Amino acid sequence: MAVGQITSPLSQLHAILPARALQDPSSRLNDVGTFPWLGHGDLVLEEEEEQTPSYAAKGLRQITFIKAIEGETEGLRGTNQHGALGVHVWISCSSQVFSPTSLYSQDTMVFLVSLTAACLAILVPTTALDVSSTLQNVLSNPNHSLLYTYPTDLTRGIIPKGIHSHNDYWRDLPFYTALSVGCVSIEADVWLYNATLYVGHERSALTPSRTFASLYIDPILDVLRRQNPISPFVTTKTTNGVFDGYSSQTLYLFVDVKTSGKDTWPYVVAALEPLRSAGYLSRVENASSKSILYRPVTVIGTGNTPLDQVQPLASRDYFYDAPIPTLNSTFSNITSLVSPIASTSFAASFGTVRNTSGTLNETQLTLLRAQVAGAHSKGIKVRYWAQPAWPISLRNGVWKQLWEEGADLINADDLAAAAGFSDVSNYW
C-alpha cells in the first residue's frame, strides 16, 4: 500500500541523508528527502511481506530496505530495470558505515557504486528519461520484441580503442572481456603438446580444455558470423569486423609462441584455417603487393615465432612482431608488409621511472620520440610492454605519455582502467 511519495529530480550521483530517516521509513518518509540518482518521477513506499518496506521508482526494478548489512550498517539496495545485467547501486547509512577504504561518521549517506562501463551506459540514460510509466514499460521491452534488435548488435555501441589486452587469457572470459571494452588487440600465449596448441602463461597453467581453438579461433569466428549474417538484404559476401558500427576495424591477434618456434608455428598457421577459409584474415597477396589487404583479423606472431617462416613468403595471412629498437639497424629490412606492428619492452628501453606522474625525463623522452618516429616512417605501428603497473598514478602517467607521443597500442592488464571505465584510472 502506498503511504507517500517524493519527487526526485535528476542530479549528480550523491546524497546526504540523516541516518534517522531509515530507522522507520513507514513513519518518517518525509525525512528521507530526495534521491538524485532515481531520476524524474515518484518514489513510492509500499508494504510487502514480513513488513519489509520496498521502494519502486521509474527506471528501477526494485529498491529494498536492508537492515544489518556489514554489521551495524543499514540502508537501501537497488537495481535498475536492467538489473539482470549486473547493475547494482548500494546506499548505506549508520553511525559506522562500512566502506572498502574508510569508515564514515553518523548522518552520512554513502553510495557504494559498483558499475562497469556497460552498466553505466545502461543506468544513466534510463534514469534520466522523464517519461510515463507506460512508455518506460515499452522501453524495458518486456516481450523481447525482435523489433528492437538486429543481427549484428552483439557489439552495438562499443567504440574500438587502441588497447592491447596483454595476457588476454588471464581474463575471466578471454577475448570477450577485451571485446566488451573495445580493445582492438589481444594476445594468446600458445604451447605445442601432442599436435595441439594450448593457451596459458606457463606450463603449470595449461589445461586440456583451454586451447587456442577453444579460447580464440572458435569465439572469434562466432562473433564474425554474427557480424556477417546470411540475409536476403545482403547480395555479396561481407567481411565486417568484430565491432558493430566500425566494421572496417581489424582485430589484432598476437600469437605468442612459447615452445619451439620452428615446430610450433606451422601448427599456428594450420589452426587459422577456419578464419582463413571464411576470408577473415588480413593478408599480403603476392610479391608485388604494396600494402596489406586488411580483413577482420590480423594475426601477428611474437615470442618464438621464426622470422624465416614469415618474411620470405610472398603470399601469406600472418605477420611478424619486429623489435622496435633495431628497426633501423639489425632489422632494417623489415617493412610494414612483414611487421605492421613492432613491439619492445618499456623497461628495457627506458629503465626505471620512479616519479608518480609517470613523466619520462628528457633522455627517455628523446629516445621514445626517436623510436616512434623511426617505426612510423616505415609505416609500422608501435607497442610497448613491461610498463610499470604500480603505483596506479605512475601507470596512468606512462599510458598518457605513450599515447600523446604516438604509441599506437597501449599495453594493458587492467582493461577497464585503460578504457576509462574505472574511477581508479581517473580516465588517465
VOMARDREN-61260 format. One record per residue (C-alpha): x negated, y negated, z negated; residue number from 1. Coordinates in steps of 0.05 Angstrom, whole numbers, plus 32768, in hexadecimal, padded with zeros to 4 digits. Example, Ala and Ser with C-alpha at 12.3 -4.5 7.8 and 13.67 -1.06 7.14 Angstrom:
2
DOZA    c1    c2    c3  num
DOZA  7F0A  805A  7F64    1
DOZA  7EEF  8015  7F71    2
This chain:
428
DOZA    c1    c2    c3  num
DOZA  8000  8000  8000    1
DOZA  7FE3  7FBD  8014    2
DOZA  7FDB  7F8F  7FD7    3
DOZA  7FB6  7F55  7FF6    4
DOZA  7F8E  7F3C  8031    5
DOZA  7F53  7F0F  8040    6
DOZA  7F42  7EEC  8081    7
DOZA  7EF7  7EF3  808D    8
DOZA  7ED6  7ECB  80C6    9
DOZA  7E99  7EE7  80E8   10
DOZA  7E58  7ECC  80CC   11
DOZA  7E12  7EE3  80BF   12
DOZA  7E08  7F29  80A2   13
DOZA  7E04  7F18  8058   14
DOZA  7E31  7F07  801D   15
DOZA  7E2C  7EF4  7FD4   16
DOZA  7E62  7F15  7FAB   17
DOZA  7E70  7F15  7F5F   18
DOZA  7E65  7F5B  7F44   19
DOZA  7EA5  7F55  7F1B   20
DOZA  7ECD  7F54  7F5C   21
DOZA  7EC2  7F9D  7F66   22
DOZA  7ED2  7FB4  7F20   23
DOZA  7F1C  7FB3  7F2E   24
DOZA  7F29  7FA6  7F78   25
DOZA  7F74  7FB0  7F72   26
DOZA  7F7C  7F77  7F40   27
DOZA  7F44  7F49  7F56   28
DOZA  7F4B  7F4C  7FA1   29
DOZA  7F49  7F00  7FA6   30
DOZA  7F06  7EFF  7F83   31
DOZA  7EE6  7F28  7FBA   32
DOZA  7EDE  7EEC  7FE8   33
DOZA  7ECC  7EF3  8031   34
DOZA  7EA5  7F2A  8054   35
DOZA  7E83  7F07  808F   36
DOZA  7E6E  7F49  80AE   37
DOZA  7EB6  7F61  80B9   38
DOZA  7EC6  7F30  80EF   39
DOZA  7F06  7F0A  80FB   40
DOZA  7F43  7F2A  80DE   41
DOZA  7F64  7F43  809F   42
DOZA  7F45  7F6D  8068   43
DOZA  7F7B  7F97  8048   44
DOZA  7F76  7FBD  8007   45
DOZA  7F9D  7FFF  8005   46
DOZA  7FA6  8034  7FD0   47
DOZA  7F93  807B  7FE4   48
DOZA  7F8D  80BE  7FC1   49
DOZA  7F70  80BF  7F7B   50
DOZA  7F7B  8074  7F75   51
DOZA  7F3D  8066  7F9F   52
DOZA  7F46  8023  7FC1   53
DOZA  7F36  8024  800B   54
DOZA  7F2D  7FE9  803A   55
DOZA  7F3F  7FE7  8083   56
DOZA  7F2E  7FAE  80B3   57
DOZA  7F29  7F9F  80FC   58
DOZA  7EED  7FC0  811B   59
DOZA  7EE3  7FEE  80E1   60
DOZA  7EF5  8037  80DA   61
DOZA  7EF6  8034  808E   62
DOZA  7ED7  8013  8052   63
DOZA  7EDD  803B  8012   64
DOZA  7ED1  8023  7FCB   65
DOZA  7E96  8048  7FAF   66
DOZA  7E84  804D  7F65   67
DOZA  7E45  8067  7F45   68
DOZA  7E18  8066  7F82   69
DOZA  7DCF  806C  7F6E   70
DOZA  7DDE  806E  7F24   71
DOZA  7DFE  802D  7F0E   72
DOZA  7E09  8011  7F53   73
DOZA  7E4F  8008  7F6D   74
DOZA  7E67  7FE9  7FAE   75
DOZA  7E86  7FF4  7FF1   76
DOZA  7E75  8021  802A   77
DOZA  7E8E  801C  8071   78
DOZA  7E85  802F  80B9   79
DOZA  7E9E  800C  80F6   80
DOZA  7ECD  802C  8127   81
DOZA  7E91  804E  8148   82
DOZA  7E7C  806B  8105   83
DOZA  7E73  80AF  8125   84
DOZA  7E36  8093  8148   85
DOZA  7E14  8085  8106   86
DOZA  7E23  803D  80F6   87
DOZA  7E22  8036  80AB   88
DOZA  7E27  7FF6  8082   89
DOZA  7E1D  7FFA  8038   90
DOZA  7E31  7FC2  8008   91
DOZA  7E1D  7FCB  7FC0   92
DOZA  7E20  7FA2  7F81   93
DOZA  7E16  7FAA  7F36   94
DOZA  7DE9  7F90  7F00   95
DOZA  7DB2  7FBC  7F1D   96
DOZA  7DB8  7FC9  7F67   97
DOZA  7D8B  7FFE  7F85   98
DOZA  7D64  7FEB  7FC3   99
DOZA  7D29  800E  7FE5  100
DOZA  7CFD  7FD2  7FD4  101
DOZA  7D17  7FB0  7F96  102
DOZA  7D4D  7FA7  7F61  103
DOZA  7D7E  7F6E  7F65  104
DOZA  7D9D  7F49  7F2A  105
DOZA  7DE7  7F46  7F19  106
DOZA  7E1A  7F20  7F43  107
DOZA  7DF4  7F30  7F82  108
DOZA  7E0F  7F55  7FBE  109
DOZA  7DDC  7F79  7FE7  110
DOZA  7DE6  7F93  802D  111
DOZA  7DBF  7FD2  8038  112
DOZA  7DC5  7FD7  8083  113
DOZA  7DAA  8013  80A9  114
DOZA  7DB7  8006  80F2  115
DOZA  7D92  801C  812F  116
DOZA  7D91  7FED  816A  117
DOZA  7DC6  8015  818C  118
DOZA  7DF1  8010  814E  119
DOZA  7DE8  7FC5  814C  120
DOZA  7DFD  7FBF  8194  121
DOZA  7E3C  7FE5  8180  122
DOZA  7E4A  7FC1  813F  123
DOZA  7E41  7F78  8150  124
DOZA  7E6D  7F72  818F  125
DOZA  7EA4  7F9C  816F  126
DOZA  7EA9  7F73  812F  127
DOZA  7EA4  7F31  8154  128
DOZA  7EE3  7F3D  817D  129
DOZA  7F1E  7F13  8166  130
DOZA  7F54  7F3E  8185  131
DOZA  7F94  7F61  8170  132
DOZA  7F94  7FA4  814E  133
DOZA  7FB7  7FC1  818B  134
DOZA  7F7F  7FAB  81B9  135
DOZA  7F4C  7FC3  8186  136
DOZA  7F6C  8008  818C  137
DOZA  7F64  8005  81D8  138
DOZA  7F1B  7FF0  81D0  139
DOZA  7F0E  802C  81A4  140
DOZA  7F25  8059  81DE  141
DOZA  7F48  808C  81B0  142
DOZA  7F5E  80B6  81EB  143
DOZA  7F18  80B9  8208  144
DOZA  7F32  809F  824A  145
DOZA  7F05  80AB  8286  146
DOZA  7F16  8065  829D  147
DOZA  7EE2  804B  826C  148
DOZA  7EA7  8076  8281  149
DOZA  7E82  8085  82C1  150
DOZA  7E51  80BB  82D9  151
DOZA  7E10  8096  82CC  152
DOZA  7E20  8075  828A  153
DOZA  7DF3  80A1  825F  154
DOZA  7DBF  8069  825B  155
DOZA  7DEE  802F  8265  156
DOZA  7DD5  7FEF  8246  157
DOZA  7D8E  8008  8237  158
DOZA  7D5A  7FD7  824F  159
DOZA  7D18  7FF6  8266  160
DOZA  7CDC  7FDE  823D  161
DOZA  7C91  7FE3  8248  162
DOZA  7C89  8014  820E  163
DOZA  7C62  8056  820F  164
DOZA  7C7F  808A  81DF  165
DOZA  7C3E  80A4  81C2  166
DOZA  7C40  80ED  81AD  167
DOZA  7C89  80ED  81C3  168
DOZA  7C93  8136  81AD  169
DOZA  7C90  811D  8164  170
DOZA  7CD4  80FC  816C  171
DOZA  7D11  811D  814F  172
DOZA  7D29  8123  8196  173
DOZA  7CEE  8120  81C6  174
DOZA  7CFB  80F8  8206  175
DOZA  7D42  80E5  81F2  176
DOZA  7D2C  80B9  81B8  177
DOZA  7CFC  8093  81E5  178
DOZA  7D32  808E  821A  179
DOZA  7D64  8071  81E8  180
DOZA  7D38  8035  81D8  181
DOZA  7D22  8029  8220  182
DOZA  7CDB  8045  8222  183
DOZA  7CC2  804B  826A  184
DOZA  7C89  807A  8257  185
DOZA  7C85  80BA  822E  186
DOZA  7C4D  80EB  821D  187
DOZA  7C4C  8136  8214  188
DOZA  7C0F  815E  81FC  189
DOZA  7C0E  81A2  821E  190
DOZA  7BEA  81E2  820D  191
DOZA  7BE5  821E  823B  192
DOZA  7BF1  8262  821C  193
DOZA  7C04  82A1  8242  194
DOZA  7C18  8279  8280  195
DOZA  7C47  824C  8258  196
DOZA  7C3E  8202  8247  197
DOZA  7C4E  81F3  81FE  198
DOZA  7C55  81AE  81E1  199
DOZA  7C36  8195  81A0  200
DOZA  7BFF  816B  8182  201
DOZA  7BD6  81A7  816B  202
DOZA  7BD8  81F2  816F  203
DOZA  7BF7  81F9  812A  204
DOZA  7C33  81CF  8141  205
DOZA  7C45  81FB  817C  206
DOZA  7C84  8226  817D  207
DOZA  7CA0  8256  81B2  208
DOZA  7CDC  8229  81C0  209
DOZA  7CB8  81E6  81C8  210
DOZA  7C9F  81EA  820F  211
DOZA  7C90  81B6  8244  212
DOZA  7CCE  81CE  8269  213
DOZA  7CFE  81CE  822E  214
DOZA  7CE9  818B  8210  215
DOZA  7CDB  8163  824F  216
DOZA  7CE8  8181  8294  217
DOZA  7D2E  819A  8286  218
DOZA  7D47  815D  825E  219
DOZA  7D2A  812C  8291  220
DOZA  7D4A  8153  82C9  221
DOZA  7D8D  8154  82A5  222
DOZA  7D8C  8108  829C  223
DOZA  7D79  80FD  82E5  224
DOZA  7DB2  812A  82FB  225
DOZA  7DE1  80FF  82D3  226
DOZA  7DC4  80C0  82F3  227
DOZA  7DCA  80DF  8338  228
DOZA  7E0E  8101  8338  229
DOZA  7E2E  8123  8373  230
DOZA  7E67  80F5  8386  231
DOZA  7E95  80E7  83C0  232
DOZA  7E7D  809F  83BB  233
DOZA  7E34  80B1  83C9  234
DOZA  7E25  80C4  8411  235
DOZA  7DD9  80CB  840C  236
DOZA  7DAB  80EA  83D7  237
DOZA  7D9A  80BA  839F  238
DOZA  7D5B  80B7  8374  239
DOZA  7D72  808B  833B  240
DOZA  7D45  8088  82FE  241
DOZA  7D58  8098  82B7  242
DOZA  7D70  8052  82A5  243
DOZA  7DB6  803F  82BB  244
DOZA  7DB4  7FF9  82D8  245
DOZA  7D69  7FFE  82E5  246
DOZA  7D69  8038  8315  247
DOZA  7D26  8025  8336  248
DOZA  7D00  8029  82F4  249
DOZA  7CD3  8066  82F3  250
DOZA  7CC6  808F  82B4  251
DOZA  7C7C  809B  82A8  252
DOZA  7C71  80E2  828E  253
DOZA  7C2A  80E8  8272  254
DOZA  7C15  8131  826D  255
DOZA  7BDC  8137  823B  256
DOZA  7BB8  8178  824A  257
DOZA  7B9B  8196  820A  258
DOZA  7B81  81D9  8224  259
DOZA  7B51  81E3  825D  260
DOZA  7B62  81B1  8293  261
DOZA  7B4A  81DE  82CB  262
DOZA  7B78  8216  82B4  263
DOZA  7BB3  81ED  829A  264
DOZA  7BBF  81B9  82D0  265
DOZA  7BD7  81EA  8305  266
DOZA  7C0D  8200  82D4  267
DOZA  7C21  81B8  82C8  268
DOZA  7C28  81AD  8313  269
DOZA  7C53  81EC  8318  270
DOZA  7C7E  81D7  82DD  271
DOZA  7C91  8197  8302  272
DOZA  7CB3  81BE  833A  273
DOZA  7CFB  81B1  8322  274
DOZA  7CEF  8166  8325  275
DOZA  7CC8  816D  8366  276
DOZA  7CFD  8195  838B  277
DOZA  7D31  8162  8376  278
DOZA  7D07  812A  8393  279
DOZA  7CFD  8107  8350  280
DOZA  7CB1  8103  834D  281
DOZA  7C89  80C6  8363  282
DOZA  7C56  80DA  8397  283
DOZA  7C20  80C8  83C8  284
DOZA  7C35  80E5  840B  285
DOZA  7BF4  80E9  8433  286
DOZA  7BAD  80CF  843B  287
DOZA  7BC5  8090  845F  288
DOZA  7BF5  807C  8427  289
DOZA  7BE7  8037  840C  290
DOZA  7C18  8039  83D3  291
DOZA  7C3B  806A  83A5  292
DOZA  7C82  807D  83B7  293
DOZA  7CA2  8074  8374  294
DOZA  7CDA  80A1  835D  295
DOZA  7CFD  80AC  831A  296
DOZA  7CC1  80CF  82F9  297
DOZA  7C77  80BF  8300  298
DOZA  7C4B  80F6  82E3  299
DOZA  7C06  80E2  82C9  300
DOZA  7BD4  8115  82B1  301
DOZA  7BAA  8102  8276  302
DOZA  7B7F  8125  8241  303
DOZA  7B5B  815F  8263  304
DOZA  7B7C  8154  82A6  305
DOZA  7B46  8161  82DA  306
DOZA  7B3B  8127  8309  307
DOZA  7B23  8156  8340  308
DOZA  7B69  8176  8342  309
DOZA  7B89  8132  834D  310
DOZA  7B5E  8100  8372  311
DOZA  7B4B  812A  83B0  312
DOZA  7B92  813C  83C2  313
DOZA  7BAE  810F  83F9  314
DOZA  7BF5  8125  83EA  315
DOZA  7C0C  812F  83A2  316
DOZA  7C41  811C  8370  317
DOZA  7C16  8112  8332  318
DOZA  7BE0  80E1  831D  319
DOZA  7BA5  80D7  82EE  320
DOZA  7B9C  80AE  82AF  321
DOZA  7B59  808B  82BC  322
DOZA  7B2F  806B  8285  323
DOZA  7B37  801F  8284  324
DOZA  7AEF  800C  826F  325
DOZA  7ACE  802F  82AA  326
DOZA  7AFE  801C  82E2  327
DOZA  7AC9  7FEE  82FF  328
DOZA  7A8D  801D  82F3  329
DOZA  7A90  8068  82EC  330
DOZA  7AD7  806C  8306  331
DOZA  7AD3  8033  8338  332
DOZA  7AEC  8060  836F  333
DOZA  7B2E  806A  834A  334
DOZA  7B68  8046  836C  335
DOZA  7BAF  803A  8357  336
DOZA  7BC3  8074  8385  337
DOZA  7B9D  80A2  8356  338
DOZA  7BA8  807E  8315  339
DOZA  7BE5  804F  8313  340
DOZA  7BD8  8048  82C8  341
DOZA  7B96  804A  82A3  342
DOZA  7B8C  8052  8258  343
DOZA  7B58  804D  8222  344
DOZA  7B51  804C  81D6  345
DOZA  7B5D  8008  81B8  346
DOZA  7B31  8019  817D  347
DOZA  7AF8  8031  81A9  348
DOZA  7AFB  7FF2  81D4  349
DOZA  7B05  7FBC  819F  350
DOZA  7AF0  7FDB  815D  351
DOZA  7B13  7FC9  811D  352
DOZA  7B46  7F91  8117  353
DOZA  7B4F  7F7F  80CE  354
DOZA  7B77  7F3E  80CE  355
DOZA  7BC0  7F4B  80C0  356
DOZA  7BD6  7F1F  80FA  357
DOZA  7BB8  7F51  812C  358
DOZA  7B92  7F19  8150  359
DOZA  7B55  7F2E  8176  360
DOZA  7B15  7F06  816E  361
DOZA  7AF6  7EE2  81AA  362
DOZA  7AC8  7F1C  81BC  363
DOZA  7B01  7F4F  81B9  364
DOZA  7B30  7F21  81DF  365
DOZA  7AFD  7F15  8216  366
DOZA  7AF4  7F60  821F  367
DOZA  7B3F  7F6C  8220  368
DOZA  7B4A  7F38  8255  369
DOZA  7B12  7F54  8280  370
DOZA  7B2D  7F9B  827B  371
DOZA  7B74  7F86  828C  372
DOZA  7B5E  7F5A  82C5  373
DOZA  7B31  7F91  82E1  374
DOZA  7B68  7FC5  82E1  375
DOZA  7B9D  7F96  82FC  376
DOZA  7B6F  7F81  8335  377
DOZA  7B72  7FCA  834C  378
DOZA  7BBE  7FCD  8343  379
DOZA  7BB6  7FF9  8305  380
DOZA  7BE0  7FEF  82C6  381
DOZA  7BC1  7FF4  8281  382
DOZA  7BD2  8016  823F  383
DOZA  7BAB  8016  81FE  384
DOZA  7BB2  804F  81CC  385
DOZA  7B94  8057  8185  386
DOZA  7BAD  8012  8170  387
DOZA  7BB2  8001  8126  388
DOZA  7BF3  801B  8108  389
DOZA  7BEE  7FF9  80C4  390
DOZA  7BF8  7FC6  80A7  391
DOZA  7C37  7FBA  80CF  392
DOZA  7C27  7F71  80DA  393
DOZA  7BE3  7F86  80F8  394
DOZA  7C05  7FB9  8125  395
DOZA  7C39  7F87  813D  396
DOZA  7C04  7F52  8148  397
DOZA  7BDB  7F81  8174  398
DOZA  7C1A  7F95  819B  399
DOZA  7C2A  7F4B  81A6  400
DOZA  7BE4  7F38  81BD  401
DOZA  7BDD  7F74  81EB  402
DOZA  7C20  7F63  820C  403
DOZA  7C0F  7F1A  8213  404
DOZA  7BCC  7F2B  8232  405
DOZA  7BEB  7F57  8267  406
DOZA  7BEB  7F9F  824C  407
DOZA  7C21  7FC3  8273  408
DOZA  7C34  7FF8  8240  409
DOZA  7C35  7FF0  81F5  410
DOZA  7C20  8031  81D5  411
DOZA  7C4F  803D  819B  412
DOZA  7C60  8071  8166  413
DOZA  7C98  8048  8147  414
DOZA  7CC5  8040  8183  415
DOZA  7CFD  801A  8161  416
DOZA  7CCB  7FE6  8148  417
DOZA  7CA9  7FE0  818C  418
DOZA  7CEC  7FD7  81AD  419
DOZA  7CFF  7FA0  817C  420
DOZA  7D35  7FCA  8159  421
DOZA  7D16  7FC8  8114  422
DOZA  7D17  7F90  80E1  423
DOZA  7CD2  7FA7  80CC  424
DOZA  7CB6  7F98  8111  425
DOZA  7CD3  7F51  810D  426
DOZA  7CD7  7F56  8159  427
DOZA  7C8B  7F52  8158  428
